[in-house]
């Protein structure tokens, strides 16, 4: 029974450490400092990937909240 308690303690400890490390890496994003990005939509075969899925993908990319002058 000692191993059950120690594994619970270990999982709790590693979860705590993970949250501390993750929260220390969060930084606010300034929109002026965003890098330019390219967005590519690739398709393979219209029978395997219906065109409507591609349309939805393109519409989703158009709705991205990113400065327009940074998109290519």
N, CA, C, O and CB atoms as a CASP TS submission, in Angstrom:
PFRMAT TS
TARGET T0000
AUTHOR 0000-0000-0000
METHOD Language model
MODEL 1
PARENT N/A
ATOM      1  N   UNK     1       0.806  -1.195   0.000  1.00  0.00           N
ATOM      2  CA  UNK     1       0.000   0.000   0.000  1.00  0.00           C
ATOM      3  C   UNK     1       0.850   1.261   0.000  1.00  0.00           C
ATOM      4  O   UNK     1       0.361   2.330  -0.365  1.00  0.00           O
ATOM      5  CB  UNK     1      -0.917  -0.003   1.184  1.00  0.00           C
ATOM      6  N   UNK     2       2.101   1.161   0.398  1.00  0.00           N
ATOM      7  CA  UNK     2       2.953   2.342   0.442  1.00  0.00           C
ATOM      8  C   UNK     2       3.205   2.889  -0.960  1.00  0.00           C
ATOM      9  O   UNK     2       3.369   4.097  -1.134  1.00  0.00           O
ATOM     10  CB  UNK     2       4.280   2.015   1.127  1.00  0.00           C
ATOM     11  N   UNK     3       3.236   2.004  -1.964  1.00  0.00           N
ATOM     12  CA  UNK     3       3.509   2.470  -3.321  1.00  0.00           C
ATOM     13  C   UNK     3       2.340   3.273  -3.885  1.00  0.00           C
ATOM     14  O   UNK     3       2.551   4.162  -4.710  1.00  0.00           O
ATOM     15  CB  UNK     3       3.815   1.287  -4.233  1.00  0.00           C
ATOM     16  N   UNK     4       1.105   2.976  -3.454  1.00  0.00           N
ATOM     17  CA  UNK     4      -0.048   3.736  -3.933  1.00  0.00           C
ATOM     18  C   UNK     4       0.027   5.166  -3.434  1.00  0.00           C
ATOM     19  O   UNK     4      -0.217   6.094  -4.205  1.00  0.00           O
ATOM     20  CB  UNK     4      -1.364   3.080  -3.479  1.00  0.00           C
ATOM     21  N   UNK     5       0.353   5.367  -2.185  1.00  0.00           N
ATOM     22  CA  UNK     5       0.471   6.706  -1.622  1.00  0.00           C
ATOM     23  C   UNK     5       1.624   7.483  -2.228  1.00  0.00           C
ATOM     24  O   UNK     5       1.501   8.677  -2.503  1.00  0.00           O
ATOM     25  CB  UNK     5       0.643   6.626  -0.129  1.00  0.00           C
ATOM     26  N   UNK     6       2.738   6.807  -2.435  1.00  0.00           N
ATOM     27  CA  UNK     6       3.898   7.513  -2.987  1.00  0.00           C
ATOM     28  C   UNK     6       3.685   7.851  -4.455  1.00  0.00           C
ATOM     29  O   UNK     6       4.189   8.874  -4.919  1.00  0.00           O
ATOM     30  CB  UNK     6       5.167   6.670  -2.824  1.00  0.00           C
ATOM     31  N   UNK     7       2.950   7.022  -5.205  1.00  0.00           N
ATOM     32  CA  UNK     7       2.705   7.364  -6.603  1.00  0.00           C
ATOM     33  C   UNK     7       1.756   8.549  -6.694  1.00  0.00           C
ATOM     34  O   UNK     7       1.895   9.393  -7.580  1.00  0.00           O
ATOM     35  CB  UNK     7       2.132   6.157  -7.369  1.00  0.00           C
ATOM     36  N   UNK     8       0.779   8.618  -5.772  1.00  0.00           N
ATOM     37  CA  UNK     8      -0.121   9.766  -5.747  1.00  0.00           C
ATOM     38  C   UNK     8       0.659  11.033  -5.409  1.00  0.00           C
ATOM     39  O   UNK     8       0.438  12.083  -6.011  1.00  0.00           O
ATOM     40  CB  UNK     8      -1.262   9.544  -4.729  1.00  0.00           C
ATOM     41  N   UNK     9       1.566  10.932  -4.449  1.00  0.00           N
ATOM     42  CA  UNK     9       2.407  12.071  -4.080  1.00  0.00           C
ATOM     43  C   UNK     9       3.281  12.491  -5.256  1.00  0.00           C
ATOM     44  O   UNK     9       3.425  13.684  -5.523  1.00  0.00           O
ATOM     45  CB  UNK     9       3.284  11.727  -2.859  1.00  0.00           C
ATOM     46  N   UNK    10       3.858  11.537  -5.955  1.00  0.00           N
ATOM     47  CA  UNK    10       4.721  11.841  -7.099  1.00  0.00           C
ATOM     48  C   UNK    10       3.946  12.541  -8.200  1.00  0.00           C
ATOM     49  O   UNK    10       4.409  13.545  -8.741  1.00  0.00           O
ATOM     50  CB  UNK    10       5.358  10.565  -7.642  1.00  0.00           C
ATOM     51  N   UNK    11       2.773  12.025  -8.537  1.00  0.00           N
ATOM     52  CA  UNK    11       1.946  12.645  -9.572  1.00  0.00           C
ATOM     53  C   UNK    11       1.552  14.065  -9.177  1.00  0.00           C
ATOM     54  O   UNK    11       1.573  14.971 -10.011  1.00  0.00           O
ATOM     55  CB  UNK    11       0.691  11.801  -9.832  1.00  0.00           C
ATOM     56  N   UNK    12       1.196  14.261  -7.921  1.00  0.00           N
ATOM     57  CA  UNK    12       0.834  15.599  -7.451  1.00  0.00           C
ATOM     58  C   UNK    12       2.020  16.547  -7.535  1.00  0.00           C
ATOM     59  O   UNK    12       1.883  17.692  -7.966  1.00  0.00           O
ATOM     60  CB  UNK    12       0.313  15.540  -6.013  1.00  0.00           C
ATOM     61  N   UNK    13       3.192  16.058  -7.119  1.00  0.00           N
ATOM     62  CA  UNK    13       4.382  16.897  -7.160  1.00  0.00           C
ATOM     63  C   UNK    13       4.735  17.283  -8.589  1.00  0.00           C
ATOM     64  O   UNK    13       5.005  18.454  -8.855  1.00  0.00           O
ATOM     65  CB  UNK    13       5.556  16.184  -6.506  1.00  0.00           C
ATOM     66  N   UNK    14       4.741  16.326  -9.517  1.00  0.00           N
ATOM     67  CA  UNK    14       5.094  16.629 -10.899  1.00  0.00           C
ATOM     68  C   UNK    14       4.050  17.539 -11.555  1.00  0.00           C
ATOM     69  O   UNK    14       4.396  18.367 -12.398  1.00  0.00           O
ATOM     70  CB  UNK    14       5.241  15.333 -11.699  1.00  0.00           C
ATOM     71  N   UNK    15       2.792  17.392 -11.179  1.00  0.00           N
ATOM     72  CA  UNK    15       1.762  18.297 -11.688  1.00  0.00           C
ATOM     73  C   UNK    15       2.008  19.706 -11.188  1.00  0.00           C
ATOM     74  O   UNK    15       1.905  20.656 -11.964  1.00  0.00           O
ATOM     75  CB  UNK    15       0.364  17.822 -11.272  1.00  0.00           C
ATOM     76  N   UNK    16       2.324  19.864  -9.935  1.00  0.00           N
ATOM     77  CA  UNK    16       2.624  21.173  -9.363  1.00  0.00           C
ATOM     78  C   UNK    16       3.827  21.806 -10.054  1.00  0.00           C
ATOM     79  O   UNK    16       3.776  22.977 -10.429  1.00  0.00           O
ATOM     80  CB  UNK    16       2.882  21.053  -7.857  1.00  0.00           C
ATOM     81  N   UNK    17       4.900  21.053 -10.225  1.00  0.00           N
ATOM     82  CA  UNK    17       6.107  21.567 -10.866  1.00  0.00           C
ATOM     83  C   UNK    17       5.810  21.956 -12.308  1.00  0.00           C
ATOM     84  O   UNK    17       6.291  22.987 -12.778  1.00  0.00           O
ATOM     85  CB  UNK    17       7.239  20.524 -10.813  1.00  0.00           C
ATOM     86  N   UNK    18       5.025  21.148 -13.018  1.00  0.00           N
ATOM     87  CA  UNK    18       4.667  21.443 -14.402  1.00  0.00           C
ATOM     88  C   UNK    18       3.895  22.765 -14.492  1.00  0.00           C
ATOM     89  O   UNK    18       4.162  23.578 -15.376  1.00  0.00           O
ATOM     90  CB  UNK    18       3.830  20.293 -14.997  1.00  0.00           C
ATOM     91  N   UNK    19       2.943  22.979 -13.585  1.00  0.00           N
ATOM     92  CA  UNK    19       2.155  24.220 -13.587  1.00  0.00           C
ATOM     93  C   UNK    19       3.054  25.415 -13.292  1.00  0.00           C
ATOM     94  O   UNK    19       2.909  26.460 -13.925  1.00  0.00           O
ATOM     95  CB  UNK    19       1.006  24.145 -12.549  1.00  0.00           C
ATOM     96  N   UNK    20       3.974  25.283 -12.351  1.00  0.00           N
ATOM     97  CA  UNK    20       4.880  26.390 -12.023  1.00  0.00           C
ATOM     98  C   UNK    20       5.766  26.722 -13.220  1.00  0.00           C
ATOM     99  O   UNK    20       5.931  27.894 -13.555  1.00  0.00           O
ATOM    100  CB  UNK    20       5.750  26.039 -10.793  1.00  0.00           C
ATOM    101  N   UNK    21       6.326  25.730 -13.854  1.00  0.00           N
ATOM    102  CA  UNK    21       7.202  25.963 -15.003  1.00  0.00           C
ATOM    103  C   UNK    21       6.409  26.556 -16.162  1.00  0.00           C
ATOM    104  O   UNK    21       6.869  27.499 -16.807  1.00  0.00           O
ATOM    105  CB  UNK    21       7.887  24.653 -15.440  1.00  0.00           C
ATOM    106  N   UNK    22       5.238  26.020 -16.429  1.00  0.00           N
ATOM    107  CA  UNK    22       4.422  26.511 -17.533  1.00  0.00           C
ATOM    108  C   UNK    22       3.984  27.948 -17.300  1.00  0.00           C
ATOM    109  O   UNK    22       4.029  28.762 -18.223  1.00  0.00           O
ATOM    110  CB  UNK    22       3.204  25.620 -17.727  1.00  0.00           C
ATOM    111  N   UNK    23       3.564  28.274 -16.095  1.00  0.00           N
ATOM    112  CA  UNK    23       3.092  29.630 -15.823  1.00  0.00           C
ATOM    113  C   UNK    23       4.231  30.640 -15.867  1.00  0.00           C
ATOM    114  O   UNK    23       3.992  31.817 -16.136  1.00  0.00           O
ATOM    115  CB  UNK    23       2.403  29.687 -14.466  1.00  0.00           C
ATOM    116  N   UNK    24       5.442  30.218 -15.613  1.00  0.00           N
ATOM    117  CA  UNK    24       6.570  31.153 -15.678  1.00  0.00           C
ATOM    118  C   UNK    24       6.961  31.471 -17.112  1.00  0.00           C
ATOM    119  O   UNK    24       7.670  32.449 -17.350  1.00  0.00           O
ATOM    120  CB  UNK    24       7.768  30.584 -14.935  1.00  0.00           C
ATOM    121  N   UNK    25       6.517  30.672 -18.071  1.00  0.00           N
ATOM    122  CA  UNK    25       6.868  30.892 -19.477  1.00  0.00           C
ATOM    123  C   UNK    25       5.827  31.709 -20.222  1.00  0.00           C
ATOM    124  O   UNK    25       6.063  32.079 -21.372  1.00  0.00           O
ATOM    125  CB  UNK    25       7.057  29.570 -20.173  1.00  0.00           C
ATOM    126  N   UNK    26       4.688  32.005 -19.616  1.00  0.00           N
ATOM    127  CA  UNK    26       3.659  32.790 -20.281  1.00  0.00           C
ATOM    128  C   UNK    26       4.102  34.237 -20.369  1.00  0.00           C
ATOM    129  O   UNK    26       4.506  34.836 -19.372  1.00  0.00           O
ATOM    130  CB  UNK    26       2.314  32.679 -19.540  1.00  0.00           C
ATOM    131  N   UNK    27       4.024  34.790 -21.555  1.00  0.00           N
ATOM    132  CA  UNK    27       4.355  36.186 -21.780  1.00  0.00           C
ATOM    133  C   UNK    27       3.232  36.837 -22.568  1.00  0.00           C
ATOM    134  O   UNK    27       2.651  36.199 -23.447  1.00  0.00           O
ATOM    135  CB  UNK    27       5.707  36.328 -22.522  1.00  0.00           C
ATOM    136  N   UNK    28       2.913  38.084 -22.276  1.00  0.00           N
ATOM    137  CA  UNK    28       1.904  38.763 -23.093  1.00  0.00           C
ATOM    138  C   UNK    28       2.443  38.992 -24.505  1.00  0.00           C
ATOM    139  O   UNK    28       3.638  39.222 -24.691  1.00  0.00           O
ATOM    140  CB  UNK    28       1.489  40.112 -22.446  1.00  0.00           C
ATOM    141  N   UNK    29       1.571  38.929 -25.478  1.00  0.00           N
ATOM    142  CA  UNK    29       1.958  39.102 -26.873  1.00  0.00           C
ATOM    143  C   UNK    29       1.609  40.518 -27.304  1.00  0.00           C
ATOM    144  O   UNK    29       0.489  40.987 -27.102  1.00  0.00           O
ATOM    145  CB  UNK    29       1.260  38.054 -27.787  1.00  0.00           C
ATOM    146  N   UNK    30       2.579  41.185 -27.895  1.00  0.00           N
ATOM    147  CA  UNK    30       2.361  42.515 -28.445  1.00  0.00           C
ATOM    148  C   UNK    30       2.139  42.349 -29.942  1.00  0.00           C
ATOM    149  O   UNK    30       2.968  41.754 -30.629  1.00  0.00           O
ATOM    150  CB  UNK    30       3.571  43.478 -28.142  1.00  0.00           C
ATOM    151  N   UNK    31       1.021  42.874 -30.455  1.00  0.00           N
ATOM    152  CA  UNK    31       0.669  42.657 -31.854  1.00  0.00           C
ATOM    153  C   UNK    31       1.677  43.265 -32.819  1.00  0.00           C
ATOM    154  O   UNK    31       1.779  42.797 -33.953  1.00  0.00           O
ATOM    155  CB  UNK    31      -0.693  43.223 -32.129  1.00  0.00           C
ATOM    156  N   UNK    32       2.417  44.279 -32.421  1.00  0.00           N
ATOM    157  CA  UNK    32       3.401  44.883 -33.317  1.00  0.00           C
ATOM    158  C   UNK    32       4.609  43.976 -33.523  1.00  0.00           C
ATOM    159  O   UNK    32       5.347  44.147 -34.494  1.00  0.00           O
ATOM    160  CB  UNK    32       3.854  46.230 -32.768  1.00  0.00           C
ATOM    161  N   UNK    33       4.818  43.033 -32.644  1.00  0.00           N
ATOM    162  CA  UNK    33       6.002  42.183 -32.713  1.00  0.00           C
ATOM    163  C   UNK    33       5.735  40.821 -33.330  1.00  0.00           C
ATOM    164  O   UNK    33       6.617  39.962 -33.315  1.00  0.00           O
ATOM    165  CB  UNK    33       6.569  41.999 -31.346  1.00  0.00           C
ATOM    166  N   UNK    34       4.547  40.599 -33.870  1.00  0.00           N
ATOM    167  CA  UNK    34       4.243  39.304 -34.462  1.00  0.00           C
ATOM    168  C   UNK    34       5.004  39.130 -35.770  1.00  0.00           C
ATOM    169  O   UNK    34       5.094  40.069 -36.561  1.00  0.00           O
ATOM    170  CB  UNK    34       2.732  39.156 -34.696  1.00  0.00           C
ATOM    171  N   UNK    35       5.552  37.944 -36.006  1.00  0.00           N
ATOM    172  CA  UNK    35       6.295  37.721 -37.248  1.00  0.00           C
ATOM    173  C   UNK    35       5.343  37.511 -38.427  1.00  0.00           C
ATOM    174  O   UNK    35       4.198  37.106 -38.228  1.00  0.00           O
ATOM    175  CB  UNK    35       7.230  36.508 -37.101  1.00  0.00           C
ATOM    176  N   UNK    36       5.800  37.779 -39.641  1.00  0.00           N
ATOM    177  CA  UNK    36       4.971  37.458 -40.798  1.00  0.00           C
ATOM    178  C   UNK    36       4.852  35.938 -40.952  1.00  0.00           C
ATOM    179  O   UNK    36       5.793  35.203 -40.653  1.00  0.00           O
ATOM    180  CB  UNK    36       5.561  38.092 -42.084  1.00  0.00           C
ATOM    181  N   UNK    37       3.707  35.482 -41.412  1.00  0.00           N
ATOM    182  CA  UNK    37       3.485  34.050 -41.581  1.00  0.00           C
ATOM    183  C   UNK    37       2.895  33.765 -42.957  1.00  0.00           C
ATOM    184  O   UNK    37       2.192  34.599 -43.527  1.00  0.00           O
ATOM    185  CB  UNK    37       2.558  33.510 -40.478  1.00  0.00           C
ATOM    186  N   UNK    38       3.185  32.595 -43.476  1.00  0.00           N
ATOM    187  CA  UNK    38       2.570  32.089 -44.698  1.00  0.00           C
ATOM    188  C   UNK    38       1.598  30.996 -44.300  1.00  0.00           C
ATOM    189  O   UNK    38       1.882  30.193 -43.411  1.00  0.00           O
ATOM    190  CB  UNK    38       3.642  31.557 -45.712  1.00  0.00           C
ATOM    191  N   UNK    39       0.460  30.970 -44.956  1.00  0.00           N
ATOM    192  CA  UNK    39      -0.535  29.931 -44.690  1.00  0.00           C
ATOM    193  C   UNK    39      -0.790  29.172 -45.982  1.00  0.00           C
ATOM    194  O   UNK    39      -1.241  29.741 -46.976  1.00  0.00           O
ATOM    195  CB  UNK    39      -1.862  30.539 -44.124  1.00  0.00           C
ATOM    196  N   UNK    40      -0.499  27.903 -45.950  1.00  0.00           N
ATOM    197  CA  UNK    40      -0.689  27.046 -47.113  1.00  0.00           C
ATOM    198  C   UNK    40      -1.788  26.039 -46.826  1.00  0.00           C
ATOM    199  O   UNK    40      -1.859  25.472 -45.735  1.00  0.00           O
ATOM    200  CB  UNK    40       0.623  26.327 -47.491  1.00  0.00           C
ATOM    201  N   UNK    41      -2.638  25.824 -47.809  1.00  0.00           N
ATOM    202  CA  UNK    41      -3.662  24.791 -47.710  1.00  0.00           C
ATOM    203  C   UNK    41      -3.333  23.760 -48.784  1.00  0.00           C
ATOM    204  O   UNK    41      -3.404  24.040 -49.980  1.00  0.00           O
ATOM    205  CB  UNK    41      -5.128  25.383 -47.885  1.00  0.00           C
ATOM    206  N   UNK    42      -2.980  22.582 -48.339  1.00  0.00           N
ATOM    207  CA  UNK    42      -2.634  21.529 -49.293  1.00  0.00           C
ATOM    208  C   UNK    42      -3.785  20.543 -49.399  1.00  0.00           C
ATOM    209  O   UNK    42      -4.501  20.281 -48.433  1.00  0.00           O
ATOM    210  CB  UNK    42      -1.332  20.802 -48.872  1.00  0.00           C
ATOM    211  N   UNK    43      -3.939  20.011 -50.587  1.00  0.00           N
ATOM    212  CA  UNK    43      -4.960  18.986 -50.819  1.00  0.00           C
ATOM    213  C   UNK    43      -4.313  17.832 -51.560  1.00  0.00           C
ATOM    214  O   UNK    43      -3.329  18.012 -52.277  1.00  0.00           O
ATOM    215  CB  UNK    43      -6.177  19.557 -51.622  1.00  0.00           C
ATOM    216  N   UNK    44      -4.869  16.658 -51.383  1.00  0.00           N
ATOM    217  CA  UNK    44      -4.289  15.477 -52.001  1.00  0.00           C
ATOM    218  C   UNK    44      -5.162  14.960 -53.143  1.00  0.00           C
ATOM    219  O   UNK    44      -4.707  14.844 -54.281  1.00  0.00           O
ATOM    220  CB  UNK    44      -4.085  14.385 -50.959  1.00  0.00           C
ATOM    221  N   UNK    45      -6.383  14.659 -52.836  1.00  0.00           N
ATOM    222  CA  UNK    45      -7.264  14.025 -53.806  1.00  0.00           C
ATOM    223  C   UNK    45      -8.699  14.426 -53.483  1.00  0.00           C
ATOM    224  O   UNK    45      -9.124  14.277 -52.337  1.00  0.00           O
ATOM    225  CB  UNK    45      -7.095  12.471 -53.795  1.00  0.00           C
ATOM    226  N   UNK    46      -9.467  14.935 -54.464  1.00  0.00           N
ATOM    227  CA  UNK    46     -10.833  15.366 -54.163  1.00  0.00           C
ATOM    228  C   UNK    46     -11.760  14.226 -53.725  1.00  0.00           C
ATOM    229  O   UNK    46     -12.802  14.479 -53.122  1.00  0.00           O
ATOM    230  CB  UNK    46     -11.418  16.041 -55.371  1.00  0.00           C
ATOM    231  N   UNK    47     -11.399  13.000 -54.015  1.00  0.00           N
ATOM    232  CA  UNK    47     -12.242  11.890 -53.551  1.00  0.00           C
ATOM    233  C   UNK    47     -11.937  11.536 -52.097  1.00  0.00           C
ATOM    234  O   UNK    47     -12.826  11.118 -51.355  1.00  0.00           O
ATOM    235  CB  UNK    47     -12.043  10.655 -54.444  1.00  0.00           C
ATOM    236  N   UNK    48     -10.675  11.705 -51.694  1.00  0.00           N
ATOM    237  CA  UNK    48     -10.304  11.415 -50.312  1.00  0.00           C
ATOM    238  C   UNK    48     -10.622  12.592 -49.388  1.00  0.00           C
ATOM    239  O   UNK    48     -10.969  12.399 -48.223  1.00  0.00           O
ATOM    240  CB  UNK    48      -8.817  11.069 -50.227  1.00  0.00           C
ATOM    241  N   UNK    49     -10.503  13.796 -49.911  1.00  0.00           N
ATOM    242  CA  UNK    49     -10.776  14.995 -49.136  1.00  0.00           C
ATOM    243  C   UNK    49     -11.781  15.838 -49.919  1.00  0.00           C
ATOM    244  O   UNK    49     -11.407  16.507 -50.883  1.00  0.00           O
ATOM    245  CB  UNK    49      -9.459  15.800 -48.840  1.00  0.00           C
ATOM    246  N   UNK    50     -13.025  15.813 -49.522  1.00  0.00           N
ATOM    247  CA  UNK    50     -14.046  16.546 -50.273  1.00  0.00           C
ATOM    248  C   UNK    50     -13.730  18.045 -50.341  1.00  0.00           C
ATOM    249  O   UNK    50     -13.199  18.611 -49.385  1.00  0.00           O
ATOM    250  CB  UNK    50     -15.424  16.330 -49.634  1.00  0.00           C
ATOM    251  N   UNK    51     -14.055  18.684 -51.466  1.00  0.00           N
ATOM    252  CA  UNK    51     -13.755  20.117 -51.629  1.00  0.00           C
ATOM    253  C   UNK    51     -14.379  20.994 -50.544  1.00  0.00           C
ATOM    254  O   UNK    51     -13.825  22.046 -50.223  1.00  0.00           O
ATOM    255  CB  UNK    51     -14.237  20.587 -52.981  1.00  0.00           C
ATOM    256  N   UNK    52     -15.492  20.600 -49.982  1.00  0.00           N
ATOM    257  CA  UNK    52     -16.123  21.417 -48.947  1.00  0.00           C
ATOM    258  C   UNK    52     -15.235  21.519 -47.703  1.00  0.00           C
ATOM    259  O   UNK    52     -15.256  22.541 -47.016  1.00  0.00           O
ATOM    260  CB  UNK    52     -17.493  20.833 -48.572  1.00  0.00           C
ATOM    261  N   UNK    53     -14.466  20.487 -47.409  1.00  0.00           N
ATOM    262  CA  UNK    53     -13.529  20.527 -46.281  1.00  0.00           C
ATOM    263  C   UNK    53     -12.443  21.571 -46.552  1.00  0.00           C
ATOM    264  O   UNK    53     -12.046  22.313 -45.655  1.00  0.00           O
ATOM    265  CB  UNK    53     -12.891  19.123 -46.039  1.00  0.00           C
ATOM    266  N   UNK    54     -11.971  21.618 -47.797  1.00  0.00           N
ATOM    267  CA  UNK    54     -10.976  22.615 -48.170  1.00  0.00           C
ATOM    268  C   UNK    54     -11.555  24.020 -48.059  1.00  0.00           C
ATOM    269  O   UNK    54     -10.870  24.938 -47.606  1.00  0.00           O
ATOM    270  CB  UNK    54     -10.469  22.361 -49.593  1.00  0.00           C
ATOM    271  N   UNK    55     -12.794  24.192 -48.462  1.00  0.00           N
ATOM    272  CA  UNK    55     -13.454  25.490 -48.357  1.00  0.00           C
ATOM    273  C   UNK    55     -13.546  25.911 -46.899  1.00  0.00           C
ATOM    274  O   UNK    55     -13.263  27.063 -46.570  1.00  0.00           O
ATOM    275  CB  UNK    55     -14.856  25.443 -48.993  1.00  0.00           C
ATOM    276  N   UNK    56     -13.934  25.002 -46.028  1.00  0.00           N
ATOM    277  CA  UNK    56     -14.015  25.314 -44.596  1.00  0.00           C
ATOM    278  C   UNK    56     -12.643  25.696 -44.037  1.00  0.00           C
ATOM    279  O   UNK    56     -12.537  26.595 -43.203  1.00  0.00           O
ATOM    280  CB  UNK    56     -14.585  24.115 -43.818  1.00  0.00           C
ATOM    281  N   UNK    57     -11.605  25.016 -44.494  1.00  0.00           N
ATOM    282  CA  UNK    57     -10.256  25.323 -44.035  1.00  0.00           C
ATOM    283  C   UNK    57      -9.849  26.734 -44.454  1.00  0.00           C
ATOM    284  O   UNK    57      -9.302  27.490 -43.652  1.00  0.00           O
ATOM    285  CB  UNK    57      -9.256  24.296 -44.584  1.00  0.00           C
ATOM    286  N   UNK    58     -10.114  27.082 -45.700  1.00  0.00           N
ATOM    287  CA  UNK    58      -9.763  28.417 -46.192  1.00  0.00           C
ATOM    288  C   UNK    58     -10.567  29.480 -45.454  1.00  0.00           C
ATOM    289  O   UNK    58     -10.020  30.524 -45.098  1.00  0.00           O
ATOM    290  CB  UNK    58     -10.008  28.522 -47.715  1.00  0.00           C
ATOM    291  N   UNK    59     -11.841  29.239 -45.218  1.00  0.00           N
ATOM    292  CA  UNK    59     -12.655  30.196 -44.476  1.00  0.00           C
ATOM    293  C   UNK    59     -12.141  30.377 -43.047  1.00  0.00           C
ATOM    294  O   UNK    59     -12.159  31.486 -42.513  1.00  0.00           O
ATOM    295  CB  UNK    59     -14.113  29.742 -44.456  1.00  0.00           C
ATOM    296  N   UNK    60     -11.692  29.303 -42.440  1.00  0.00           N
ATOM    297  CA  UNK    60     -11.128  29.394 -41.093  1.00  0.00           C
ATOM    298  C   UNK    60      -9.852  30.224 -41.088  1.00  0.00           C
ATOM    299  O   UNK    60      -9.618  31.006 -40.166  1.00  0.00           O
ATOM    300  CB  UNK    60     -10.846  27.995 -40.535  1.00  0.00           C
ATOM    301  N   UNK    61      -9.031  30.055 -42.113  1.00  0.00           N
ATOM    302  CA  UNK    61      -7.806  30.853 -42.203  1.00  0.00           C
ATOM    303  C   UNK    61      -8.112  32.322 -42.436  1.00  0.00           C
ATOM    304  O   UNK    61      -7.394  33.190 -41.940  1.00  0.00           O
ATOM    305  CB  UNK    61      -6.913  30.330 -43.320  1.00  0.00           C
ATOM    306  N   UNK    62      -9.168  32.612 -43.185  1.00  0.00           N
ATOM    307  CA  UNK    62      -9.546  34.002 -43.414  1.00  0.00           C
ATOM    308  C   UNK    62     -10.060  34.663 -42.146  1.00  0.00           C
ATOM    309  O   UNK    62      -9.995  35.886 -42.017  1.00  0.00           O
ATOM    310  CB  UNK    62     -10.598  34.086 -44.500  1.00  0.00           C
ATOM    311  N   UNK    63     -10.564  33.882 -41.220  1.00  0.00           N
ATOM    312  CA  UNK    63     -11.122  34.416 -39.984  1.00  0.00           C
ATOM    313  C   UNK    63     -10.088  34.558 -38.867  1.00  0.00           C
ATOM    314  O   UNK    63     -10.433  34.981 -37.763  1.00  0.00           O
ATOM    315  CB  UNK    63     -12.241  33.534 -39.519  1.00  0.00           C
ATOM    316  N   UNK    64      -8.849  34.219 -39.130  1.00  0.00           N
ATOM    317  CA  UNK    64      -7.806  34.294 -38.115  1.00  0.00           C
ATOM    318  C   UNK    64      -7.590  35.751 -37.713  1.00  0.00           C
ATOM    319  O   UNK    64      -7.521  36.636 -38.566  1.00  0.00           O
ATOM    320  CB  UNK    64      -6.487  33.665 -38.631  1.00  0.00           C
ATOM    321  N   UNK    65      -7.484  35.988 -36.411  1.00  0.00           N
ATOM    322  CA  UNK    65      -7.254  37.328 -35.879  1.00  0.00           C
ATOM    323  C   UNK    65      -5.753  37.604 -35.861  1.00  0.00           C
ATOM    324  O   UNK    65      -5.090  37.420 -34.840  1.00  0.00           O
ATOM    325  CB  UNK    65      -7.864  37.476 -34.452  1.00  0.00           C
ATOM    326  N   UNK    66      -5.229  38.045 -36.995  1.00  0.00           N
ATOM    327  CA  UNK    66      -3.807  38.307 -37.170  1.00  0.00           C
ATOM    328  C   UNK    66      -3.692  39.542 -38.054  1.00  0.00           C
ATOM    329  O   UNK    66      -4.516  39.712 -38.953  1.00  0.00           O
ATOM    330  CB  UNK    66      -3.053  37.067 -37.797  1.00  0.00           C
ATOM    331  N   UNK    67      -2.725  40.396 -37.844  1.00  0.00           N
ATOM    332  CA  UNK    67      -2.620  41.602 -38.681  1.00  0.00           C
ATOM    333  C   UNK    67      -2.500  41.237 -40.163  1.00  0.00           C
ATOM    334  O   UNK    67      -1.685  40.395 -40.543  1.00  0.00           O
ATOM    335  CB  UNK    67      -1.406  42.454 -38.249  1.00  0.00           C
ATOM    336  N   UNK    68      -3.313  41.874 -40.979  1.00  0.00           N
ATOM    337  CA  UNK    68      -3.355  41.532 -42.408  1.00  0.00           C
ATOM    338  C   UNK    68      -2.031  41.793 -43.113  1.00  0.00           C
ATOM    339  O   UNK    68      -1.687  41.082 -44.057  1.00  0.00           O
ATOM    340  CB  UNK    68      -4.452  42.316 -43.095  1.00  0.00           C
ATOM    341  N   UNK    69      -1.284  42.796 -42.673  1.00  0.00           N
ATOM    342  CA  UNK    69      -0.009  43.086 -43.330  1.00  0.00           C
ATOM    343  C   UNK    69       1.081  42.064 -42.994  1.00  0.00           C
ATOM    344  O   UNK    69       2.157  42.081 -43.593  1.00  0.00           O
ATOM    345  CB  UNK    69       0.461  44.470 -42.940  1.00  0.00           C
ATOM    346  N   UNK    70       0.802  41.179 -42.041  1.00  0.00           N
ATOM    347  CA  UNK    70       1.766  40.144 -41.650  1.00  0.00           C
ATOM    348  C   UNK    70       1.465  38.794 -42.285  1.00  0.00           C
ATOM    349  O   UNK    70       2.244  37.855 -42.127  1.00  0.00           O
ATOM    350  CB  UNK    70       1.785  39.997 -40.146  1.00  0.00           C
ATOM    351  N   UNK    71       0.346  38.680 -43.004  1.00  0.00           N
ATOM    352  CA  UNK    71      -0.033  37.423 -43.639  1.00  0.00           C
ATOM    353  C   UNK    71       0.447  37.423 -45.086  1.00  0.00           C
ATOM    354  O   UNK    71       0.397  38.449 -45.764  1.00  0.00           O
ATOM    355  CB  UNK    71      -1.567  37.207 -43.570  1.00  0.00           C
ATOM    356  N   UNK    72       0.908  36.276 -45.549  1.00  0.00           N
ATOM    357  CA  UNK    72       1.330  36.164 -46.944  1.00  0.00           C
ATOM    358  C   UNK    72       0.544  35.060 -47.609  1.00  0.00           C
ATOM    359  O   UNK    72       0.740  34.791 -48.794  1.00  0.00           O
ATOM    360  CB  UNK    72       2.848  35.894 -47.054  1.00  0.00           C
TER
END
